[in-house]
Amino acid sequence: MRRDRTATAIRDPARADDVFALDLVLISEDDDFAERVQETGRARGHRVTRVARLCDLRHSLTHRPAVLVLDLEADAEESARLAATITAIHDIPIVLAAAIRQSRTVDGFRVLDKHWSGDRVVDELELAHIGIPASIKDHFG
């Protein structure tokens, strides 16, 4: 009997067909944050691609990643506008990273705290992929 891939993240390398593996793209100039996300993501069987500069993003979108993480120096509203543009063109779930998180979401985009542990960040990315909203308010309007 095959398990539902969205229900459980199985990390048995011998059963690669059952692994809940995501293709994550991370735009960040923050080496510390990027390393935490990459280490934890890879430990869970996810493929994590880091893009250091926004102008290099188009090369990473030649295929549709499961989740795109925007870690920009811009404020949350400016990042959300950029995320809305990318989503309109590429239809990719996007999560915003912030050094100072003031709310769970901005314009419907999940916001995570860059200072969280790698596990907490990757948990949030997995939730974004399967479509669980960051806030009940975002789900019901």
N, CA, C and O atoms as CSV, one atom per row, in Angstrom:
chain,resi,resn,atom,element,x,y,z
A,1,MET,N,N,0.831,-1.171,0.000
A,1,MET,CA,C,0.000,0.000,0.000
A,1,MET,C,C,0.882,1.242,0.000
A,1,MET,O,O,1.780,1.364,0.833
A,2,ARG,N,N,0.640,2.140,-0.902
A,2,ARG,CA,C,1.449,3.348,-1.044
A,2,ARG,C,C,0.901,4.459,-0.155
A,2,ARG,O,O,-0.311,4.658,-0.073
A,3,ARG,N,N,1.799,5.177,0.508
A,3,ARG,CA,C,1.392,6.272,1.387
A,3,ARG,C,C,1.146,7.546,0.608
A,3,ARG,O,O,1.739,7.769,-0.448
A,4,ASP,N,N,0.274,8.374,1.133
A,4,ASP,CA,C,0.018,9.692,0.560
A,4,ASP,C,C,1.247,10.562,0.792
A,4,ASP,O,O,1.655,10.758,1.937
A,5,ARG,N,N,1.835,11.082,-0.268
A,5,ARG,CA,C,3.063,11.865,-0.156
A,5,ARG,C,C,2.880,13.147,0.632
A,5,ARG,O,O,3.837,13.624,1.242
A,6,THR,N,N,1.701,13.715,0.641
A,6,THR,CA,C,1.499,14.959,1.365
A,6,THR,C,C,1.246,14.731,2.846
A,6,THR,O,O,1.311,15.678,3.630
A,7,ALA,N,N,0.961,13.507,3.246
A,7,ALA,CA,C,0.620,13.246,4.635
A,7,ALA,C,C,1.841,13.040,5.517
A,7,ALA,O,O,1.844,13.474,6.669
A,8,THR,N,N,2.878,12.388,5.003
A,8,THR,CA,C,4.012,12.034,5.829
A,8,THR,C,C,5.306,12.230,5.049
A,8,THR,O,O,5.408,11.852,3.881
A,9,ALA,N,N,6.281,12.819,5.708
A,9,ALA,CA,C,7.597,12.945,5.093
A,9,ALA,C,C,8.414,11.733,5.521
A,9,ALA,O,O,8.849,11.655,6.670
A,10,ILE,N,N,8.624,10.797,4.623
A,10,ILE,CA,C,9.363,9.572,4.916
A,10,ILE,C,C,10.805,9.789,4.485
A,10,ILE,O,O,11.063,10.252,3.374
A,11,ARG,N,N,11.730,9.459,5.348
A,11,ARG,CA,C,13.130,9.726,5.053
A,11,ARG,C,C,13.957,8.444,4.981
A,11,ARG,O,O,15.077,8.393,5.490
A,12,ASP,N,N,13.415,7.432,4.359
A,12,ASP,CA,C,14.118,6.175,4.185
A,12,ASP,C,C,14.710,6.165,2.778
A,12,ASP,O,O,13.975,5.962,1.811
A,13,PRO,N,N,16.028,6.379,2.637
A,13,PRO,CA,C,16.629,6.452,1.301
A,13,PRO,C,C,16.417,5.198,0.465
A,13,PRO,O,O,16.445,5.263,-0.764
A,14,ALA,N,N,16.207,4.062,1.110
A,14,ALA,CA,C,15.986,2.826,0.359
A,14,ALA,C,C,14.643,2.834,-0.353
A,14,ALA,O,O,14.430,2.063,-1.289
A,15,ARG,N,N,13.722,3.714,0.091
A,15,ARG,CA,C,12.395,3.802,-0.518
A,15,ARG,C,C,12.220,5.184,-1.124
A,15,ARG,O,O,11.313,5.924,-0.743
A,16,ALA,N,N,13.078,5.531,-2.057
A,16,ALA,CA,C,13.088,6.868,-2.654
A,16,ALA,C,C,11.774,7.237,-3.317
A,16,ALA,O,O,11.455,8.421,-3.423
A,17,ASP,N,N,10.998,6.251,-3.768
A,17,ASP,CA,C,9.736,6.555,-4.430
A,17,ASP,C,C,8.695,7.096,-3.450
A,17,ASP,O,O,7.711,7.703,-3.872
A,18,ASP,N,N,8.897,6.885,-2.153
A,18,ASP,CA,C,7.950,7.352,-1.152
A,18,ASP,C,C,8.366,8.664,-0.493
A,18,ASP,O,O,7.623,9.193,0.335
A,19,VAL,N,N,9.513,9.191,-0.833
A,19,VAL,CA,C,10.021,10.393,-0.171
A,19,VAL,C,C,9.225,11.620,-0.604
A,19,VAL,O,O,8.975,11.831,-1.791
A,20,PHE,N,N,8.841,12.409,0.366
A,20,PHE,CA,C,8.171,13.686,0.132
A,20,PHE,C,C,9.277,14.696,-0.167
A,20,PHE,O,O,9.675,15.461,0.711
A,21,ALA,N,N,9.765,14.699,-1.388
A,21,ALA,CA,C,10.900,15.531,-1.759
A,21,ALA,C,C,10.419,16.754,-2.522
A,21,ALA,O,O,9.661,16.645,-3.486
A,22,LEU,N,N,10.866,17.907,-2.081
A,22,LEU,CA,C,10.491,19.162,-2.722
A,22,LEU,C,C,11.691,19.789,-3.404
A,22,LEU,O,O,12.837,19.584,-3.005
A,23,ASP,N,N,11.402,20.553,-4.435
A,23,ASP,CA,C,12.418,21.343,-5.111
A,23,ASP,C,C,12.229,22.777,-4.614
A,23,ASP,O,O,11.271,23.448,-4.998
A,24,LEU,N,N,13.135,23.239,-3.769
A,24,LEU,CA,C,13.035,24.562,-3.159
A,24,LEU,C,C,14.059,25.490,-3.775
A,24,LEU,O,O,15.204,25.101,-4.004
A,25,VAL,N,N,13.645,26.725,-4.046
A,25,VAL,CA,C,14.573,27.746,-4.535
A,25,VAL,C,C,14.599,28.857,-3.500
A,25,VAL,O,O,13.554,29.343,-3.066
A,26,LEU,N,N,15.791,29.251,-3.113
A,26,LEU,CA,C,16.005,30.254,-2.076
A,26,LEU,C,C,16.798,31.415,-2.653
A,26,LEU,O,O,17.918,31.235,-3.131
A,27,ILE,N,N,16.211,32.613,-2.605
A,27,ILE,CA,C,16.943,33.810,-3.007
A,27,ILE,C,C,17.375,34.505,-1.725
A,27,ILE,O,O,16.546,35.006,-0.966
A,28,SER,N,N,18.676,34.527,-1.495
A,28,SER,CA,C,19.178,35.127,-0.261
A,28,SER,C,C,20.643,35.478,-0.393
A,28,SER,O,O,21.430,34.742,-0.988
A,29,GLU,N,N,20.994,36.618,0.174
A,29,GLU,CA,C,22.401,36.994,0.294
A,29,GLU,C,C,22.927,36.667,1.680
A,29,GLU,O,O,24.112,36.855,1.955
A,30,ASP,N,N,22.055,36.177,2.556
A,30,ASP,CA,C,22.390,35.861,3.946
A,30,ASP,C,C,22.932,34.434,4.022
A,30,ASP,O,O,22.169,33.469,3.972
A,31,ASP,N,N,24.252,34.309,4.144
A,31,ASP,CA,C,24.892,32.995,4.156
A,31,ASP,C,C,24.405,32.114,5.305
A,31,ASP,O,O,24.166,30.921,5.116
A,32,ASP,N,N,24.259,32.698,6.488
A,32,ASP,CA,C,23.809,31.945,7.661
A,32,ASP,C,C,22.428,31.330,7.441
A,32,ASP,O,O,22.226,30.134,7.649
A,33,PHE,N,N,21.497,32.157,7.024
A,33,PHE,CA,C,20.127,31.710,6.775
A,33,PHE,C,C,20.111,30.653,5.674
A,33,PHE,O,O,19.475,29.608,5.816
A,34,ALA,N,N,20.804,30.926,4.591
A,34,ALA,CA,C,20.834,29.995,3.458
A,34,ALA,C,C,21.402,28.640,3.871
A,34,ALA,O,O,20.871,27.601,3.480
A,35,GLU,N,N,22.467,28.644,4.651
A,35,GLU,CA,C,23.071,27.379,5.087
A,35,GLU,C,C,22.112,26.571,5.960
A,35,GLU,O,O,22.021,25.353,5.810
A,36,ARG,N,N,21.392,27.239,6.875
A,36,ARG,CA,C,20.425,26.538,7.727
A,36,ARG,C,C,19.330,25.896,6.890
A,36,ARG,O,O,18.966,24.741,7.112
A,37,VAL,N,N,18.810,26.642,5.933
A,37,VAL,CA,C,17.740,26.114,5.083
A,37,VAL,C,C,18.271,24.974,4.217
A,37,VAL,O,O,17.615,23.940,4.086
A,38,GLN,N,N,19.440,25.150,3.630
A,38,GLN,CA,C,20.007,24.111,2.773
A,38,GLN,C,C,20.301,22.831,3.551
A,38,GLN,O,O,19.954,21.741,3.094
A,39,GLU,N,N,20.929,22.945,4.708
A,39,GLU,CA,C,21.264,21.752,5.497
A,39,GLU,C,C,20.017,20.994,5.925
A,39,GLU,O,O,19.940,19.777,5.762
A,40,THR,N,N,19.040,21.712,6.473
A,40,THR,CA,C,17.827,21.057,6.944
A,40,THR,C,C,17.022,20.496,5.778
A,40,THR,O,O,16.531,19.369,5.840
A,41,GLY,N,N,16.889,21.283,4.723
A,41,GLY,CA,C,16.136,20.814,3.554
A,41,GLY,C,C,16.738,19.556,2.960
A,41,GLY,O,O,16.017,18.605,2.656
A,42,ARG,N,N,18.031,19.542,2.796
A,42,ARG,CA,C,18.691,18.365,2.217
A,42,ARG,C,C,18.602,17.166,3.147
A,42,ARG,O,O,18.465,16.034,2.683
A,43,ALA,N,N,18.678,17.398,4.460
A,43,ALA,CA,C,18.538,16.304,5.426
A,43,ALA,C,C,17.156,15.666,5.333
A,43,ALA,O,O,16.992,14.483,5.630
A,44,ARG,N,N,16.171,16.447,4.922
A,44,ARG,CA,C,14.803,15.924,4.771
A,44,ARG,C,C,14.534,15.380,3.375
A,44,ARG,O,O,13.421,14.943,3.086
A,45,GLY,N,N,15.528,15.401,2.518
A,45,GLY,CA,C,15.369,14.847,1.182
A,45,GLY,C,C,14.935,15.848,0.129
A,45,GLY,O,O,14.598,15.460,-0.990
A,46,HIS,N,N,14.937,17.125,0.465
A,46,HIS,CA,C,14.553,18.163,-0.486
A,46,HIS,C,C,15.770,18.631,-1.277
A,46,HIS,O,O,16.904,18.568,-0.802
A,47,ARG,N,N,15.511,19.096,-2.478
A,47,ARG,CA,C,16.562,19.711,-3.291
A,47,ARG,C,C,16.458,21.210,-3.065
A,47,ARG,O,O,15.411,21.803,-3.325
A,48,VAL,N,N,17.530,21.828,-2.584
A,48,VAL,CA,C,17.524,23.258,-2.284
A,48,VAL,C,C,18.542,23.953,-3.184
A,48,VAL,O,O,19.736,23.658,-3.144
A,49,THR,N,N,18.043,24.876,-3.991
A,49,THR,CA,C,18.901,25.648,-4.877
A,49,THR,C,C,18.944,27.074,-4.355
A,49,THR,O,O,17.904,27.697,-4.139
A,50,ARG,N,N,20.131,27.578,-4.158
A,50,ARG,CA,C,20.278,28.955,-3.687
A,50,ARG,C,C,20.641,29.863,-4.852
A,50,ARG,O,O,21.528,29.566,-5.652
A,51,VAL,N,N,19.931,30.969,-4.918
A,51,VAL,CA,C,20.218,32.010,-5.894
A,51,VAL,C,C,20.639,33.228,-5.083
A,51,VAL,O,O,19.866,33.726,-4.265
A,52,ALA,N,N,21.853,33.706,-5.301
A,52,ALA,CA,C,22.362,34.799,-4.474
A,52,ALA,C,C,21.770,36.155,-4.856
A,52,ALA,O,O,21.617,37.035,-4.009
A,53,ARG,N,N,21.439,36.314,-6.140
A,53,ARG,CA,C,20.932,37.615,-6.585
A,53,ARG,C,C,19.612,37.447,-7.325
A,53,ARG,O,O,19.405,36.472,-8.047
A,54,LEU,N,N,18.735,38.408,-7.132
A,54,LEU,CA,C,17.421,38.375,-7.760
A,54,LEU,C,C,17.517,38.305,-9.280
A,54,LEU,O,O,16.703,37.642,-9.922
A,55,CYS,N,N,18.505,38.984,-9.859
A,55,CYS,CA,C,18.627,38.990,-11.315
A,55,CYS,C,C,18.958,37.602,-11.885
A,55,CYS,O,O,18.788,37.370,-13.082
A,56,ASP,N,N,19.425,36.687,-11.040
A,56,ASP,CA,C,19.730,35.329,-11.490
A,56,ASP,C,C,18.555,34.366,-11.333
A,56,ASP,O,O,18.676,33.185,-11.660
A,57,LEU,N,N,17.427,34.856,-10.839
A,57,LEU,CA,C,16.284,34.002,-10.568
A,57,LEU,C,C,15.748,33.312,-11.815
A,57,LEU,O,O,15.365,32.144,-11.754
A,58,ARG,N,N,15.715,34.006,-12.935
A,58,ARG,CA,C,15.098,33.433,-14.140
A,58,ARG,C,C,15.721,32.101,-14.544
A,58,ARG,O,O,15.045,31.252,-15.124
A,59,HIS,N,N,17.005,31.910,-14.243
A,59,HIS,CA,C,17.662,30.637,-14.571
A,59,HIS,C,C,17.124,29.499,-13.698
A,59,HIS,O,O,17.108,28.344,-14.124
A,60,SER,N,N,16.688,29.820,-12.490
A,60,SER,CA,C,16.171,28.803,-11.573
A,60,SER,C,C,14.702,28.499,-11.810
A,60,SER,O,O,14.171,27.548,-11.235
A,61,LEU,N,N,14.040,29.279,-12.637
A,61,LEU,CA,C,12.619,29.075,-12.883
A,61,LEU,C,C,12.350,28.413,-14.225
A,61,LEU,O,O,11.226,28.462,-14.725
A,62,THR,N,N,13.370,27.794,-14.814
A,62,THR,CA,C,13.160,27.071,-16.062
A,62,THR,C,C,12.292,25.839,-15.817
A,62,THR,O,O,11.685,25.304,-16.745
A,63,HIS,N,N,12.239,25.396,-14.570
A,63,HIS,CA,C,11.307,24.357,-14.127
A,63,HIS,C,C,10.541,24.959,-12.948
A,63,HIS,O,O,10.989,25.944,-12.361
A,64,ARG,N,N,9.417,24.393,-12.603
A,64,ARG,CA,C,8.581,24.963,-11.543
A,64,ARG,C,C,8.987,24.375,-10.189
A,64,ARG,O,O,8.709,23.207,-9.916
A,65,PRO,N,N,9.647,25.177,-9.334
A,65,PRO,CA,C,9.979,24.669,-8.005
A,65,PRO,C,C,8.721,24.532,-7.146
A,65,PRO,O,O,7.694,25.150,-7.427
A,66,ALA,N,N,8.815,23.721,-6.104
A,66,ALA,CA,C,7.678,23.533,-5.196
A,66,ALA,C,C,7.404,24.800,-4.394
A,66,ALA,O,O,6.249,25.160,-4.170
A,67,VAL,N,N,8.470,25.475,-3.960
A,67,VAL,CA,C,8.344,26.707,-3.178
A,67,VAL,C,C,9.546,27.597,-3.477
A,67,VAL,O,O,10.673,27.126,-3.627
A,68,LEU,N,N,9.273,28.891,-3.558
A,68,LEU,CA,C,10.316,29.897,-3.731
A,68,LEU,C,C,10.364,30.733,-2.463
A,68,LEU,O,O,9.332,31.224,-2.005
A,69,VAL,N,N,11.556,30.901,-1.889
A,69,VAL,CA,C,11.738,31.719,-0.693
A,69,VAL,C,C,12.431,33.006,-1.106
A,69,VAL,O,O,13.522,32.985,-1.676
A,70,LEU,N,N,11.778,34.135,-0.810
A,70,LEU,CA,C,12.371,35.439,-1.088
A,70,LEU,C,C,12.912,36.029,0.204
A,70,LEU,O,O,12.145,36.366,1.106
A,71,ASP,N,N,14.212,36.153,0.296
A,71,ASP,CA,C,14.864,36.788,1.434
A,71,ASP,C,C,15.561,38.030,0.888
A,71,ASP,O,O,16.729,37.993,0.502
A,72,LEU,N,N,14.819,39.115,0.867
A,72,LEU,CA,C,15.324,40.351,0.286
A,72,LEU,C,C,15.518,41.398,1.374
A,72,LEU,O,O,14.896,41.327,2.434
A,73,GLU,N,N,16.362,42.346,1.111
A,73,GLU,CA,C,16.564,43.435,2.066
A,73,GLU,C,C,15.391,44.409,2.049
A,73,GLU,O,O,15.274,45.252,2.939
A,74,ALA,N,N,14.544,44.303,1.068
A,74,ALA,CA,C,13.394,45.203,0.948
A,74,ALA,C,C,12.420,44.961,2.087
A,74,ALA,O,O,12.467,43.920,2.743
A,75,ASP,N,N,11.535,45.926,2.322
A,75,ASP,CA,C,10.525,45.723,3.358
A,75,ASP,C,C,9.505,44.687,2.874
A,75,ASP,O,O,9.463,44.343,1.693
A,76,ALA,N,N,8.691,44.203,3.804
A,76,ALA,CA,C,7.767,43.107,3.504
A,76,ALA,C,C,6.779,43.462,2.402
A,76,ALA,O,O,6.462,42.619,1.562
A,77,GLU,N,N,6.292,44.690,2.393
A,77,GLU,CA,C,5.319,45.079,1.367
A,77,GLU,C,C,5.951,45.081,-0.025
A,77,GLU,O,O,5.328,44.640,-0.992
A,78,GLU,N,N,7.174,45.572,-0.126
A,78,GLU,CA,C,7.870,45.576,-1.417
A,78,GLU,C,C,8.161,44.138,-1.871
A,78,GLU,O,O,8.014,43.815,-3.050
A,79,SER,N,N,8.569,43.286,-0.938
A,79,SER,CA,C,8.803,41.875,-1.265
A,79,SER,C,C,7.512,41.200,-1.706
A,79,SER,O,O,7.520,40.379,-2.623
A,80,ALA,N,N,6.401,41.544,-1.055
A,80,ALA,CA,C,5.105,40.965,-1.427
A,80,ALA,C,C,4.697,41.394,-2.829
A,80,ALA,O,O,4.124,40.596,-3.570
A,81,ARG,N,N,4.978,42.628,-3.206
A,81,ARG,CA,C,4.658,43.074,-4.574
A,81,ARG,C,C,5.467,42.279,-5.599
A,81,ARG,O,O,4.935,41.856,-6.626
A,82,LEU,N,N,6.732,42.084,-5.318
A,82,LEU,CA,C,7.569,41.281,-6.208
A,82,LEU,C,C,7.058,39.843,-6.259
A,82,LEU,O,O,6.987,39.244,-7.332
A,83,ALA,N,N,6.706,39.294,-5.107
A,83,ALA,CA,C,6.189,37.928,-5.051
A,83,ALA,C,C,4.902,37.791,-5.860
A,83,ALA,O,O,4.699,36.790,-6.546
A,84,ALA,N,N,4.040,38.796,-5.779
A,84,ALA,CA,C,2.784,38.762,-6.547
A,84,ALA,C,C,3.069,38.751,-8.045
A,84,ALA,O,O,2.383,38.063,-8.802
A,85,THR,N,N,4.060,39.497,-8.470
A,85,THR,CA,C,4.430,39.528,-9.889
A,85,THR,C,C,4.971,38.171,-10.328
A,85,THR,O,O,4.588,37.656,-11.378
A,86,ILE,N,N,5.854,37.596,-9.529
A,86,ILE,CA,C,6.420,36.288,-9.870
A,86,ILE,C,C,5.321,35.232,-9.910
A,86,ILE,O,O,5.284,34.406,-10.822
A,87,THR,N,N,4.423,35.257,-8.919
A,87,THR,CA,C,3.327,34.287,-8.860
A,87,THR,C,C,2.413,34.410,-10.071
A,87,THR,O,O,1.954,33.402,-10.607
A,88,ALA,N,N,2.149,35.631,-10.505
A,88,ALA,CA,C,1.275,35.843,-11.659
A,88,ALA,C,C,1.872,35.241,-12.928
A,88,ALA,O,O,1.145,34.743,-13.788
A,89,ILE,N,N,3.176,35.288,-13.038
A,89,ILE,CA,C,3.849,34.778,-14.233
A,89,ILE,C,C,4.117,33.276,-14.134
A,89,ILE,O,O,3.928,32.543,-15.105
A,90,HIS,N,N,4.555,32.821,-12.965
A,90,HIS,CA,C,5.035,31.443,-12.828
A,90,HIS,C,C,4.154,30.523,-11.985
A,90,HIS,O,O,4.383,29.314,-11.986
A,91,ASP,N,N,3.176,31.031,-11.282
A,91,ASP,CA,C,2.290,30.229,-10.443
A,91,ASP,C,C,3.084,29.322,-9.496
A,91,ASP,O,O,2.962,28.098,-9.534
A,92,ILE,N,N,3.898,29.956,-8.648
A,92,ILE,CA,C,4.748,29.255,-7.693
A,92,ILE,C,C,4.370,29.714,-6.282
A,92,ILE,O,O,4.201,30.912,-6.053
A,93,PRO,N,N,4.236,28.786,-5.338
A,93,PRO,CA,C,4.056,29.225,-3.955
A,93,PRO,C,C,5.306,29.976,-3.485
A,93,PRO,O,O,6.427,29.504,-3.671
A,94,ILE,N,N,5.108,31.120,-2.889
A,94,ILE,CA,C,6.231,31.952,-2.444
A,94,ILE,C,C,6.089,32.242,-0.964
A,94,ILE,O,O,5.000,32.533,-0.467
A,95,VAL,N,N,7.219,32.155,-0.268
A,95,VAL,CA,C,7.307,32.477,1.148
A,95,VAL,C,C,8.318,33.606,1.292
A,95,VAL,O,O,9.376,33.589,0.664
A,96,LEU,N,N,7.983,34.586,2.126
A,96,LEU,CA,C,8.877,35.710,2.368
A,96,LEU,C,C,9.650,35.473,3.654
A,96,LEU,O,O,9.092,34.977,4.633
A,97,ALA,N,N,10.925,35.823,3.657
A,97,ALA,CA,C,11.742,35.740,4.872
A,97,ALA,C,C,12.024,37.157,5.341
A,97,ALA,O,O,12.281,38.050,4.534
A,98,ALA,N,N,11.973,37.354,6.644
A,98,ALA,CA,C,12.191,38.682,7.198
A,98,ALA,C,C,13.071,38.608,8.440
A,98,ALA,O,O,12.949,37.686,9.246
A,99,ALA,N,N,13.954,39.582,8.583
A,99,ALA,CA,C,14.796,39.658,9.774
A,99,ALA,C,C,13.957,40.050,10.984
A,99,ALA,O,O,14.211,39.601,12.101
A,100,ILE,N,N,12.965,40.884,10.749
A,100,ILE,CA,C,12.026,41.274,11.787
A,100,ILE,C,C,10.632,40.967,11.263
A,100,ILE,O,O,10.117,41.666,10.391
A,101,ARG,N,N,10.037,39.930,11.796
A,101,ARG,CA,C,8.716,39.488,11.338
A,101,ARG,C,C,7.646,40.195,12.157
A,101,ARG,O,O,7.575,40.029,13.375
A,102,GLN,N,N,6.814,40.983,11.483
A,102,GLN,CA,C,5.781,41.736,12.180
A,102,GLN,C,C,4.412,41.076,12.089
A,102,GLN,O,O,3.517,41.392,12.872
A,103,SER,N,N,4.246,40.166,11.145
A,103,SER,CA,C,2.982,39.452,11.021
A,103,SER,C,C,3.231,38.108,10.356
A,103,SER,O,O,4.298,37.871,9.790
A,104,ARG,N,N,2.233,37.227,10.430
A,104,ARG,CA,C,2.356,35.887,9.836
A,104,ARG,C,C,2.291,35.939,8.321
A,104,ARG,O,O,2.878,35.099,7.638
A,105,THR,N,N,1.569,36.936,7.792
A,105,THR,CA,C,1.427,37.067,6.347
A,105,THR,C,C,1.475,38.536,5.946
A,105,THR,O,O,1.200,39.431,6.745
A,106,VAL,N,N,1.828,38.752,4.701
A,106,VAL,CA,C,1.757,40.078,4.074
A,106,VAL,C,C,1.131,39.870,2.711
A,106,VAL,O,O,1.672,39.145,1.875
A,107,ASP,N,N,0.001,40.501,2.488
A,107,ASP,CA,C,-0.729,40.374,1.219
A,107,ASP,C,C,-0.937,38.922,0.801
A,107,ASP,O,O,-0.876,38.591,-0.383
A,108,GLY,N,N,-1.183,38.068,1.779
A,108,GLY,CA,C,-1.459,36.659,1.495
A,108,GLY,C,C,-0.227,35.772,1.413
A,108,GLY,O,O,-0.363,34.558,1.260
A,109,PHE,N,N,0.962,36.335,1.508
A,109,PHE,CA,C,2.193,35.541,1.457
A,109,PHE,C,C,2.659,35.230,2.876
A,109,PHE,O,O,2.723,36.114,3.730
A,110,ARG,N,N,2.978,33.972,3.112
A,110,ARG,CA,C,3.504,33.529,4.404
A,110,ARG,C,C,4.831,34.240,4.658
A,110,ARG,O,O,5.662,34.366,3.759
A,111,VAL,N,N,5.018,34.704,5.894
A,111,VAL,CA,C,6.263,35.364,6.280
A,111,VAL,C,C,6.905,34.545,7.387
A,111,VAL,O,O,6.256,34.201,8.374
A,112,LEU,N,N,8.188,34.234,7.216
A,112,LEU,CA,C,8.898,33.502,8.257
A,112,LEU,C,C,10.034,34.350,8.805
A,112,LEU,O,O,10.521,35.270,8.148
A,113,ASP,N,N,10.436,34.026,9.998
A,113,ASP,CA,C,11.506,34.748,10.689
A,113,ASP,C,C,12.837,34.090,10.327
A,113,ASP,O,O,13.014,32.889,10.527
A,114,LYS,N,N,13.753,34.866,9.805
A,114,LYS,CA,C,15.054,34.331,9.387
A,114,LYS,C,C,15.849,33.753,10.549
A,114,LYS,O,O,16.792,32.993,10.329
A,115,HIS,N,N,15.488,34.096,11.777
A,115,HIS,CA,C,16.240,33.630,12.936
A,115,HIS,C,C,15.719,32.299,13.488
A,115,HIS,O,O,16.290,31.746,14.427
A,116,TRP,N,N,14.634,31.791,12.900
A,116,TRP,CA,C,14.129,30.496,13.325
A,116,TRP,C,C,15.136,29.403,12.994
A,116,TRP,O,O,16.032,29.595,12.171
A,117,SER,N,N,14.980,28.274,13.635
A,117,SER,CA,C,15.837,27.125,13.333
A,117,SER,C,C,15.550,26.642,11.912
A,117,SER,O,O,14.501,26.941,11.342
A,118,GLY,N,N,16.486,25.901,11.359
A,118,GLY,CA,C,16.289,25.337,10.031
A,118,GLY,C,C,15.057,24.447,9.974
A,118,GLY,O,O,14.336,24.443,8.976
A,119,ASP,N,N,14.813,23.687,11.048
A,119,ASP,CA,C,13.630,22.816,11.081
A,119,ASP,C,C,12.345,23.623,10.986
A,119,ASP,O,O,11.439,23.267,10.233
A,120,ARG,N,N,12.265,24.691,11.737
A,120,ARG,CA,C,11.037,25.510,11.720
A,120,ARG,C,C,10.829,26.141,10.343
A,120,ARG,O,O,9.705,26.178,9.841
A,121,VAL,N,N,11.900,26.635,9.733
A,121,VAL,CA,C,11.796,27.247,8.410
A,121,VAL,C,C,11.327,26.221,7.385
A,121,VAL,O,O,10.406,26.497,6.616
A,122,VAL,N,N,11.942,25.049,7.362
A,122,VAL,CA,C,11.577,24.023,6.384
A,122,VAL,C,C,10.161,23.507,6.646
A,122,VAL,O,O,9.439,23.186,5.702
A,123,ASP,N,N,9.757,23.424,7.918
A,123,ASP,CA,C,8.362,23.073,8.223
A,123,ASP,C,C,7.417,24.054,7.528
A,123,ASP,O,O,6.436,23.643,6.908
A,124,GLU,N,N,7.715,25.342,7.634
A,124,GLU,CA,C,6.873,26.369,7.013
A,124,GLU,C,C,6.848,26.228,5.491
A,124,GLU,O,O,5.810,26.441,4.867
A,125,LEU,N,N,7.979,25.871,4.896
A,125,LEU,CA,C,8.035,25.693,3.442
A,125,LEU,C,C,7.204,24.482,3.015
A,125,LEU,O,O,6.530,24.519,1.986
A,126,GLU,N,N,7.254,23.421,3.801
A,126,GLU,CA,C,6.447,22.244,3.492
A,126,GLU,C,C,4.956,22.575,3.601
A,126,GLU,O,O,4.162,22.135,2.770
A,127,LEU,N,N,4.576,23.345,4.616
A,127,LEU,CA,C,3.180,23.754,4.771
A,127,LEU,C,C,2.729,24.629,3.603
A,127,LEU,O,O,1.610,24.487,3.110
A,128,ALA,N,N,3.602,25.529,3.166
A,128,ALA,CA,C,3.271,26.382,2.020
A,128,ALA,C,C,3.055,25.534,0.775
A,128,ALA,O,O,2.140,25.796,-0.006
A,129,HIS,N,N,3.891,24.524,0.587
A,129,HIS,CA,C,3.772,23.664,-0.591
A,129,HIS,C,C,2.437,22.933,-0.629
A,129,HIS,O,O,1.805,22.849,-1.682
A,130,ILE,N,N,2.007,22.407,0.508
A,130,ILE,CA,C,0.762,21.640,0.490
A,130,ILE,C,C,-0.468,22.531,0.617
A,130,ILE,O,O,-1.596,22.039,0.604
A,131,GLY,N,N,-0.255,23.841,0.740
A,131,GLY,CA,C,-1.362,24.778,0.677
A,131,GLY,C,C,-2.015,25.141,1.990
A,131,GLY,O,O,-3.114,25.696,2.001
A,132,ILE,N,N,-1.361,24.840,3.097
A,132,ILE,CA,C,-1.918,25.216,4.396
A,132,ILE,C,C,-1.576,26.683,4.652
A,132,ILE,O,O,-0.403,27.056,4.668
A,133,PRO,N,N,-2.605,27.517,4.853
A,133,PRO,CA,C,-2.341,28.949,5.042
A,133,PRO,C,C,-1.639,29.229,6.369
A,133,PRO,O,O,-1.788,28.478,7.333
A,134,ALA,N,N,-0.882,30.307,6.404
A,134,ALA,CA,C,-0.172,30.709,7.624
A,134,ALA,C,C,-1.137,31.208,8.675
A,134,ALA,O,O,-0.845,31.161,9.870
A,135,SER,N,N,-2.277,31.683,8.236
A,135,SER,CA,C,-3.255,32.254,9.149
A,135,SER,C,C,-4.653,31.858,8.702
A,135,SER,O,O,-4.940,31.834,7.505
A,136,ILE,N,N,-5.506,31.552,9.633
A,136,ILE,CA,C,-6.896,31.214,9.311
A,136,ILE,C,C,-7.570,32.397,8.639
A,136,ILE,O,O,-8.458,32.224,7.803
A,137,LYS,N,N,-7.149,33.595,9.004
A,137,LYS,CA,C,-7.695,34.820,8.404
A,137,LYS,C,C,-7.434,34.839,6.889
A,137,LYS,O,O,-8.281,35.293,6.119
A,138,ASP,N,N,-6.258,34.343,6.461
A,138,ASP,CA,C,-5.945,34.296,5.029
A,138,ASP,C,C,-6.795,33.275,4.296
A,138,ASP,O,O,-7.098,33.435,3.114
A,139,HIS,N,N,-7.174,32.232,5.005
A,139,HIS,CA,C,-7.959,31.188,4.364
A,139,HIS,C,C,-9.435,31.597,4.182
A,139,HIS,O,O,-10.041,31.336,3.143
A,140,PHE,N,N,-9.981,32.229,5.196
A,140,PHE,CA,C,-11.390,32.582,5.154
A,140,PHE,C,C,-11.660,34.036,4.826
A,140,PHE,O,O,-12.815,34.445,4.711
A,141,GLY,N,N,-10.603,34.820,4.675
A,141,GLY,CA,C,-10.771,36.213,4.283
A,141,GLY,C,C,-11.232,37.031,5.395
A,141,GLY,O,O,-11.426,38.236,5.237
